[in-house]
Amino acid sequence: MIFAANFKMNHTRASTAAYLDRLEAILKAAEYPFKVMVFPPATALQPSREWITVGVQNAYPAESGAYTGEIGLSQLAEFGIDTVLVGHSERRNLLGESQEFIAEKFGYFADKGLQIVYCVGEPLEVRESGFEAVAEYLWEQFDGIDLDYERLIVAYEPVWAIGTGRAASVEEIAATHAELRRRIGRPLLYGGSVKPSNIAEIGAVTDVDGVLVGSASLDPESFHAMMIAMAPPQV
Ligand code: PEP
């Protein structure tokens, strides 16, 4: 199972380092059978740890160049970063990234062999229009994306569940992941208000291979509580 923490625009360089130290100590002691990833802000990037893959929340599809405010692969290489989030709804909706640009990023990072956590998710009005509309909307978010890319991880994150405290129901997650599984053989994560109190039921859903967690990952003890819920320590 994959546990991925998306800090978004939270944590500083110092607090990220302290977080990774604490999480590393937890993981070392517990030896969980989980793959753990942390996506801090770009200013707090640092090399991955033995038990933790550090990824970047966003990057520009170029090695380097005249792209003011962006970071490219040569900046990421300095930290040994080779995992990138692509297509998060906040970048699609708040920062105006088009499907065309997202597919361009995907193609560039895939060409370079990066591990890509690719996010899709429908807004509330689409969910309320019924499951067929949801499926159609989600598949459109895969336009231009190579579903067979071997370092692809897909995160299904309904927009209405992100940061709202209202996760999708297990039935909604099961049906959506089953739909995605028809064409995607790579790991499928669920994201959207995952927390210690609902991780066990969400993690038990068929075709949920892991979770992408925002708010409830910001405190390493809360992130750890979710791991404990999925793998209670042996006594
Ligand atoms: C996210 O934005 O990736 C996310 C899942 O956020 P939250 O857990 O806060 O809903």
Boltz pocket constraint, residues with backbone or C-beta under 6 A from the ligand:
constraints:
  - pocket:
      binder: B
      contacts: [[A, 6], [A, 157], [A, 161], [A, 162], [A, 163], [A, 164], [A, 165], [A, 191], [A, 192], [A, 193], [A, 194], [A, 212], [A, 213], [A, 214], [A, 215], [A, 216]]
      max_distance: 6.0
